[in-house]
Amino acid sequence: MSLADDGTATLSVVFVCTANIARSPYAERRATQLLAGLPEPRRVVVSSAGMPGYPGRPMDDQMAAQLRMRGLDPDGHVSRSLSAELVEEADLMLTFDFAVRMRIFDAWPQHSAKVLGLHQFADAVGRLPRDTPRRDLVALAHRLSSPDSMTWDVSDPHRRGAKAARRCADEIDAALGRIVPALAGPGSPLPDSAG
């Protein structure tokens, strides 16, 4: 966590999928939207990347359509690869599949304590007290997380059509419904725009 100008802690969250064109940019924009919908400003910086990534690509058409249906503009997204700098600056990296987590663990084993699957993290924060301080959130969620496996994966909707994209978007939204209030900190209600 870094300190903002006013002394409050800023939590940096990076969503990571394979190419950074479907799941992770969708989650980045939805989480940003949900955080903005909370009653008072919250210090959470959200971004996304791919591992290994395919830099320079726009968002997947079907996932972009899902964002538009939820009132967001997907334009302007340019995919990028996860870098050592992003990993170093992140407080939490949320992945969408087991294979990506393993790649991150192999590349940056010293940062494994801040890497969890999206569903794995949602499950863990669902078991934490609602007044858990943000400074303790990642460590406690990591300690409480269920064993890691492919059962936590969010299927990649790329080139699988509108139904797969809708299922993926709905699945991510459901997880964000648990995650966003925890990221925002104690006393944060779920914004009306979730789900």
Secondary structure, DSSP 8 states (H G I E B T S, - for coil): -EE-TTS-EEEEEEEEESSSSSHHHHHHHHHHHHHHTSSS---EEEEEEESS--TT----HHHHHHHHHTT---TT----B--HHHHHH-SEEEESSHHHHHHHHHH-GGGGGGEEEHHHHHHHHHTS-TT--HHHHHHHHHHH-----GGG-----TTS-HHHHHHHHHHHHHHHHHHHHHHH-TT----TT--
